[in-house]
């Protein structure tokens, strides 16, 4: 148990403690061992506290996904801000950030998302995240690509689909992170005609 488990914490700090505890359980015992009761017990709080924060096991797993996603987006935006203002460079930076996200998050991400396969709430969350990434890419590449808005958006949806497939190959050990990022960057440049 952590030193903060039995102390009265502000709600945000307690939530963070419970999320850290949940990640530790997943890391050590797998997602099958993850229940709100187990998280509460290990964090040294009562079950109602865990239920107050997450309502359901799916709610806890989605909160873990959101936490990981927020951190990874911040890293991606920081990398994009430093990118030179050319389509090829922005594509390279975005692709490296995307693949790096998959390798740095760790196996917990995959265990969490696998545990929620088929869960209606999780499927809604997953689709929202993919839609948001397509919009981020559309907005990022709009300054560099010579395409009308709707066509650019559809191509970015395709880019995200390709990124997911390439990342899957990388995670299966069929390609390196560098090769995966370079392949994705080359697809982006090929699919988005650059402004003159």
Secondary structure, DSSP 8 states (H G I E B T S, - for coil): --TTSSS---HHHHHHHHHHHHHHHHHHH-GGG--HHHHHHHHTS-HHHHHHHHSSHHHHHHHHHHHHHHHHHHHHHHHHHTS-SSHHHHHHHHHHHHHHHHHHH-HHHHHHHHHTTT-HHHHHHHHHHHHHHHHHHHHHHTTTB-S-HHHHHHHHHHHHHHHHHHHHHHHTTSS-HHHHHHHHHHHHHHHS-B--
